[in-house]
Amino acid sequence: MQKRHAVYVLALLVALVAVYRVVASARSASAPHGAMSTLADAAISPLDASSEPRARRPMALRSTGPVRSLSTAESAADSVAAAGAFEGRVLSALDGTPVPRASLVFVREGATRSVVSDDAGRFRFVPLEAGRYDLATAVADGYLPFSPEVGHSPLSFFARAQVTVREIVVSLVPRVEYVCRVLDERAQPVVGARVKVVHERAAGDDVEVLTDARGEARVAGEDGALVEARSVGFETGRSLLDLRAQVSHRVELVLRRLDAGDASSASVSGRVVDGAGQPISGALVTARVPTPPASEPRATPRASATSAADGRFLLVGLDRSFALYTIEAAALEMVRAAREGVAPGATDVVLVLRSGGCVRGLVAEQGTRRPVPGFTVALARHRGAVERSTERVASVFDAEGRFSLCGVEAGTYDVLIAAYGYATWAATAVRVSGEDASRASTAPIVAELSRGARVRGRVTDGRSRVPIEGARISLESSVGGAFSGSTTALALSVATSADRQGQFELRGLAPGVRSLFVAAFDHHSRVISGLVATEGAELGPLEIELSPVGRDEEPRIELVGIGAVLAARGDALVITRVIEGGGAAEAGLREGDEILSIDGASVGALGFEAAIARIRGAENSAVALGLRPRALRDGGATEAGVGATVELETFVTVVRRRLRA
């Protein structure tokens, strides 16, 4: 599934909250496990009289989802492991505590083997033969399951004879309860509404819960997940488990009544075939809204299903209030197929999957040339001078540091590689061609990862000056920018948590101007920008204060910037929202304006991350933005007469302000 961050990645000019997550999961090609493909059995969830969530957490919260560790591993000779072995730990994705008795299932060519972690979260997997194994599931009491669609796991393990890959980290998201209240337009409870959490990554519970007499139901979900409520005679209601919900552990949905005879949902059916017209089974088919609202791009319907032996699929629960959907199909080592403009209720939608090119390479440590045995590799396809779209994201564990991503559509890509303790490595403008997945379409890439810079500091409460244990510190990066919005559960950015003294150390900052996103439970988040990283540098110590959230306040992001939300589109940064009280609003900028240059430097030449960094700056300082004239942007004719010079760029000066966005 290709997801363009021109639509899906909203970058606050000073808060590109793109720590994404991105452990943040080929699952860039997948949708939430079982999301809306079938109606699960409903269950009654009685609430106690207090109606307060049972599980609250004094830990870091993020508006973009939970942080998980980057891929990490080391390899060592092991004469006992004839076919190789893998050792690691299962940890909580939120605070890094061990997950005991977690069950991990590995699959190779349809055959499965399972292992269980001990009380310290440690596991050892010894394959029966060398070769590739995928992590099919990971489940534990008190945690959301990791359970991608069969054949679509993004975690691959390559067993080599007499070699053990150690210190692997498998992260699971703790189950955190939310009280969801469902009301009608008159603020009356909707009893018996079906409530379900649709996770952005391919993990989670496939359970619908019925609301009680107060219109309330308890659900569990990861940060950033989508909550849906359905009831006969009403339109479907949706809301994100965003920062506001994460602080309060409550969600409220208002359902609008339908006119008599109207139906709120529909299905789409069809077939997945190869180039010769033969059916493909096990393909992951998804439905998404092609142009979601800019304000809440992820709060839109999603559906997924896998194709049967005859290639047929059925997507259910599509909201009729959205006129058209994009239907996509993905299968192992094949180019994804998409059908745009599909109306709810359509039947016999045919999706044709074809072979494509490959991107192969070797990941090694800079200087020593030793293979890096655990890393995440991602492909971002060029859609314009600045715009990129997610094509593939996968984590690889291989003692030889090798990777091979096939089924890649011909085009130009950025290749991004991230590993724990190293600066993110990137190759731009990698050309992929060919339609034969059996041969490499590019020369093998050699990625040499450097250690980068590190930053340390302390996070405290701005009112009491007490250290904030568990505060989350994340590095904003172009990796997050390129892949936010993808249905991925793989880490692509650097993140850590503060200890009991509020202290932290963050490693692997690539050279350049960097920013940190800092968040904690019951506090307003902050963006710390303007950190200049060089290879081997030690930055800090930083003293970071977070303001507590007041009784009647909503959690906000404290930042210094022009006060706008941006998306990359073609050769420009497009303003998708202007924040009241910011410099952008003062300067008369509005939604839809396109930024072509920053202080005279072209956005296309700078690239996404450098353009964001250049827009940021000190409070009350000014930045000159070059805009595409609105007449040209809207396709209208200029008012200039024959022979007059056509203005291709207009300029405006914007003052950076301190804001809570």
N, C-alpha and C positions, 0 to 999 in steps of 0.2 A: 504494500500500500504506500503510495507516495503521498506525503503530506507536506505541503508547501508552507514554510514558515512565513511566507508573505501573508498568509491568512491565519495560521495557527500560532505563530510566535509573536506575542505582543511584548515589545521591549520597552519598559519604562526607561526614558532617556537616562535617568540616573539610577534606575533599578532594573536592570536587565536581569530579572530574577530567573536566571538560566542556569542554575546550579544543576541542572537537570541531569539531574535526576538521573537524569537521567540517568539511577541505575537503570536511569533511567531508564531494551527489550524492547535474525530475521524477524523477530517480533516487531520491528518497525513495520513489518508487513502484516501484523496480526491485530486482532481486536480482543477485548476482554473475553476470557474463557466462557464460552456458552452464552455470551451476552445476547439476550432476547431471542435466541434461536428456538427456545421452547418455553412454555409456561411451566415453571416449577410448582411443585405442590405447595400450597399456602399453609402457613402455620400461625396459630394464635400466639401472640407474645404479650401476656398480661404484664402491666406495669404496676409498680408499687405506688402507694398513695403520694409519695413525694415527687414522683415522676422525674427523678434525677438519674442521670446515667450511673450505672454501677461502677464503671471503670474510668477513672480520671487519671491523667498522667502529668506529673510535674516534669515535663521534658520539652525539648525543642520542637517547635512546629514550623512548617514551611508552607507557603501558599502554593508551591508547585509540586508537593508530594514529598514522601520520606526520602532521606538520604541513605544510601547504602555504600559500602566500600567499593573502591575501584578494584578491578581484577588484580589479584596478588598471588604469587606463587614462587617457589624455588624448586630446583630439581637436584637429585642426588642418585648416585649409583646404588642399586639394590639387587644383590645377587639372588635374593630369595624370591623376588617378584619376576617370575619367568616371562610373563606377558606385560609387566609394568604394574604400577599401582598409583593410587591417588589418596592423599591424606589432607584433611582440612578441618574446619570448624563451621558449625551452623550458629550464626549470631543473629541477635535482634537487629533489624534494620534501623531502629530508632536510637538505641543507646549502646549497641555493641555487646550486650550481655549474652552469655552462652545460652543456646536453646537445647535442653536435654531431650533425649528420646525422640528426636526428629527422624522421620522415615524418608530416605532418599531412594528414588527408583531411577536406575540408569537403563537405557535401551540401546541395543545395537541390532540393526536389521530385523526388528520385530521382537527380538528376544530381550527379556528384562531381567535385571538383578537388583536387589534392594539391600541397603545397609541402614543401620540405625545408629544415631549419634549417642555417645555416652552421656553421663551426667554433667560433663564439662563441655558438651556440645561437639566433641571430637568424633570424627569418623575416618574409616579406612576402607577404600573400595579397591578390591583386587580383581581385575577382569580375568576371564578364562582364556582370552586370546587378545593379541595386539590389534589395534585399529581404533576407529572412531566410536565414541559413545556419547549420547546426549542425555542430559539430565531431564527426565520426563516429568517427575513430580518431586516436591519436597513439602511434607506436611508435619505439623506438630500441634499439640494442644495449646490453645491460647494464641495461635497465630493464623493469619490468613494463608491459605495454601498457595504454593507456587505450582501451577498446573496449566501450562500452555497447551494449546491444541496439539493432538498427536502429530508428530512429524514437523512441528514448528518451534521446537525449543531453541532458544538463542544461546544456550550454554553447551559447548562442545568440548569433549575430553579425548585426547589422542594418546592411547596407551602405547608406550615404547618398551621393548624387551629390557628387563633388568634396570629400569629407571623408575624412580618414584617422584611424582610431582607433589610437593608438600605446601603447607600453609595456605591452602585454598580457602576462601571465605564464601560460604553460601548464606545469603541474608534472607530472613523472613520478616514480614511486617506484623507486628503485634495486633491482635484484634482489639480495636478501640470502639466502644459502643457510642452510638449517637441516638438521641431521642428525635424521631421524625414526627412532626405534627402536621396532619393533612386537614385543610379547611376548605370550605366552599367560598364563593364570592361574598357571602353574608357573614363570613367568619364563624360559621357553624362547623363542627367536626364532621368529617366524612368517615363513617363507620364502615369497616370491611374493605377499605382501599388496599390494593396490593402494592407494597413498598419493596423496592429492590435496589441494591447498590450495584452499579455497573463500573467495574474498575478499568482504569486507563491502561493498566498492564494486564497481561494474560494471567491473572491470578485472582483469587477471591472466591466468595461463596456464591453458589447458584441457588439462592433461596429467596422466595418472596414471603413477606410477612404481612399479616392482616392488621389493620389499625383497630384499636379497641373502641370502647364507647366514647372516649375523649378524642378520638381521631389520632391516637398516638401509637407508634410502633418502635421497637428497638431494632436497630440495624448496626452492623459492623462494617467498617470500610477503611481504606487507606487514605491518607491526605490527598486531596485533589480528585477523588473519585466522584462519579455522578450518581445522584440519588433520583430515582424515578418513582412516581406514584400513579397508579391507574385505578379507575373505578368506572363501572358501567354508567353511561350517561354524562360523563365528564371528559374533557380533554386531559391528556397526560400532563402531569406537572413534573418539573425537573429543577434540580439545584445542585451546585457543587459543594463538596466538603472543603470549602475554601478556608482562608485564615479565620474568618468570622466564626464559622462552624467549629473549627478546630479549637478555638478558645472557649466557646460556650458548650460544645458537645451537643448542640441542638440545631435542628433544621426545620424550617417551616415551608410548606408547599401549599399554594392556593390553586385549587382546580376550578376551571370555568365550565359551567354547564353547557352541554351541547343542545342544539335544537333537536326537536323530535325527529327521529329517523336517521340522524347523522351518526356515522361511525368514526371512532377516534383513531383506529389503527387498521393496518392492512398488511398483506404479505407480498413478497416478491419471490418468484420461483424461476428456475432455469437450469442450464447445464454448463459444465466445465469440460472442455475438450482440448485435445492437442491440435497441432497444425494439420494432421491428417483426418481430423474429425473423430478420433477415438476418445472415449470417455476417460476422464482422469478422476480417480477416487482420492479422497483425503485432502483435496485442495481446500484451503481456508478462504471462505467467501465472506466479505464484509460489506456493509452498507453505511454510508456516511452522508451528511448534508454537505454539498459542495461549497456553499458560500454561507457559513454560519455567521451569526451576528458578531460584529467586531467587539462588542462589550463582553460577551461571554462565548467565545468561540468553541469551548468544549462542552457547554451545557446544551447539547443537541442530541437527537436520537442516534443510537448506534445499534447495530445488529450484526451477528456473525453466525455462521454455520459451516460445517464441512460437507463436501460433496460425497455422495454415496458411490457404490461400485459402478453404477450406470452413469456417473457424472452429475446426477441431479442434486439440486440443493433447494432449501426452502428457508427464507428469511421472514420472520414474523415480528409483529409488534412495531412496524414502521408507522410513524405518526403522520396522519393525513394532513395535518396543518402545514407540513412542508411539502411543496408541490413536486419537487424532483430530488432524486438521490443519485449518488455515484456508487455503482456496484463494482467491487474489485475482487479478484481471485489471485491467490498465491500458492505455489507449490515448490517443493525443494528443487533448487537449481534450475528454475525456470523463470522467465521474465513475467512479471505480474501483468495481468490483463485488467482493463477497466472499461466499463460501459457508463457513460455519463447521460444525464437527463432521463433517468428511469423514474416513472411515476409509480407511487404506491398502488399495488394491485396488479402490476405487470406480471406476465407469465412468459415462460420460455425465453428468458434472457440468456443468450449464449456468450460465454467468455472463453476465448481461445488463448491458451498458454503456449509459448514457444521457447525454444532454447535461446540462450544469449551468450554473452562473453563472460570472462572471468577476470578477477583481480586477485593476484597471488603475491605473497611476499614473505619476508623474514624480519622478525623483530628482535633487535639485539641492543645491548647496553653500549652507549657511546664510550669509546676509549678501549674497553676490554674486549668488545665484540662478542661477549658471552650472550647466548640466546636468553631472551626474557620469556619465561615459561607460562606467564599468565597475563593476559591483556584483553582489551576491548577494541575492536576495529569497526569503523563506521564509514559508510559511503554517503556523500551528499552530492546530489546531481545539480549541475549548474542550470538555473532557469533564467539567469540574467546576470548583469555585472555584480549585483549584490545578492540577489535571491538564490536560495538553495532549497532542495527538497530531500527529505529522507528517503533513501533507497534501501539500505541494509544496515543492521546493527547486530553484532554478535560478539560474545566473549569466547575466548579460546584458551585452553590449557594444554600446552604441548611443550615437552622438554626441549624440543628443537626450535621453538619460537616461530613456527610456520603457520601460515593461514592461507586459505583459498576460498574466495567467495565467487560462486558461479551463478549463472542465470541472471546476469546483469545486463540491462538494456543498453544498447549502444548510446554513447553520449560522453560528456565531459563531467568529471567528478572531482571532488575533494576527498582525499582519504585521510581519516583521522584515527589516531591510535593513542589510547590512554592506558596507563598501568600505574599501580600504586607505587608511590615514591619517585615517580618520574614526571617530567613536564610533558604535557600533551604534544604529540608530534603530528605534523600535518604536511601533506603533499597536495598542492593545488593543480588544477587543470590536467588531471590524469585522464587520458583518452581511452575509452573502451569501445571496441568495435567487434564485429563478427557475430555469427549466429550459431556457433558450435560450442556448446558448453564443455566439450571434451578437450579443448585446447585453450591455452592462455591467450587472451586478447590483448594483454599488456605485458611489457617486460616486467619480470619479478621486481617488486618494490623491496628495497632494503631500508628499514626504518631504524635509525640509531637514536635511542632515547637518552636524553641528558637528565641530570638530577634537578636542574632548574634552581629556583630560589626558594627560600622558606620565610614564613612570617610567624611571629609569635605575639601573644598579647594576653589581655585579661578582659573578661566581660562582667560588668557589675550592674546592679539595679541603680538607675539614675536618681532615685529618691532616697533609698536607704544605704546605698553604697555597698550592699551585701553582694558577694560573688554569686553569679548565676550558674549553678551546676547544670550541665546538660545543654547549655546554649549551643545552637548549631551555627558553625561558621563555614561558609561555602564560598568557593571561588567562582565568580562569574566568568564565563568563557564563551568563545565563539562556538565551541562544541555544543554547549547547551543551547546557544542561539540557533544552531542549525538543526537541532534535533528535538527541541521542545515541541510538544504536541504529538510526537510519535508515540505509538503504543509500545513503549520500550521499558524493560525493567533492568537495564544494564547501566552501570555507572559510566559517565563520560566526563566527570568533573571532580575536582578535588574538594573534599569536605571533611570536617572533624567536629568533635564536641568538646565543650569546656569541662574541666575536671572540677572537683569539689571547691577548689580555690578560684574557680572561674577562669583558669589559665588554659591556653590552647597553643598548639603549634600546627601550622599548615605547611605541607611540603609539596614540591612539584609545581611551582608557579613558573610558567613559561616566560621568557624575557618579553618585556613590554610593559605598557601601563595597565595595571590590574585593579579590580575592585572586589570587595568582599561583601557578601550578604550575610547579616547576622540576625538571628531570630531566636526567641525563647518563649516558653509558655507564659501567657498572661502579660506579655510585654509587646510594645510596638517594635516592629523590625527596623533595622537600619541598613543603609548601604554606605560602605566606607570606600571611597574612590580615590584615584590619584596615586596608587602605590606603584612605584617604578621598580620593576623586577629585572635583575640581570643574573646571568649564570653564576651560581654559587653564592649569591648575596643572601644576607640575613637581615630581614626587615623587622622593625619594632624595637622594643615592645610597644604595642598599641594599648591604649586604655580606652575601652569602648563601653559607653553607658547606654542602657536600654531603658526607655521610659515605661513604667507600668501602665497597663490599660485600666482606666477608671471604670467605676461601676456602670455608668451610662455611655461609655465610649465603645466604638468599634475599633478593632485592631487595624493599624495603618502601617505604612512603610515610611519612615522618616528619611528624607533625602534632600540633596541639593541638586537642582537641575532646572531645565526650562519648563517642566510640567507638561509633558506630553507622553502619549503611548505610541510606540512606533512598530511598524512591520516592514520587512524588506520586500520590495516588489520590483522586479526588473532591475533598472539602474538607479533606483531611488529608495530612500526611506520614507514610507508613507505614514502620515499621522492618522491614527485610528481613533484617538480620543485626546481631547484637550482638558487638562485638569484646572479647575477653577482656582484662581488665586496665583497661578504660576506665570512665569514670564511669557510663555507661548500665548496664553490668553490675553495678556496685556498687549502683546504685539499684534493681535488680531489674527493669529493662526487658527485654522479650523480643521475639522476632520476632512480627510481627503487630500490635504496639501502634501506635495511631494518635495522632499529635500534632495537637491542635486549636489550641493557642495557645502562644506563647513570651513569657515575661515579661509576660503579660496581653494581648498583641496577637494577634488572630486570624490564623491561618495563611492563611485565605482572603482576608483583607484585605491581608496583607503580600505575597502572591504567592510563588512558588517561590524566586526568587533572594534576595529580602529576608528570607525566613524562614530560609534557610541562613545568611545573613550575621549574623542576630540570634542564632542558636544558637552561632556561633563567638565566641571571646573569649580573654582572657588565661589562661595556665596557672594552675590551682588556683582560678579564679573559678567562680561557680555560675550556673546558669540554671534558671528555673522553667518546667517544661513542663506544659501542660494536656493530659490524655489523655482519649480517649473510653473510658468504662468498658468493661471487657472483656465484661461481661454484655450490654451494648447492642451492642457490636461483633459478638459472636457470635450475636446474635439471641435471647439467652436472657432469661427474665423476671427482673426485679429481685426482691429479697427483701423490699422494702418492702410494707407492708400498704396497705389501702384508705385513701386520703386522705393517705398519706405523700408527702413531696416526693421526686421521682425525680431522682437525681443524674445530670446530663448531662455532667459533666466532673470528673475527678479530677486532683490536682496532685502533682507530684513535683519535688524539687530535685536537679539533676544537676551534679556537679563536672567541669569540663573538665580533662583530663589530657594530658600529652605521651605520644604513642604512636608505635609503628611498626606500621602496619596492613598 
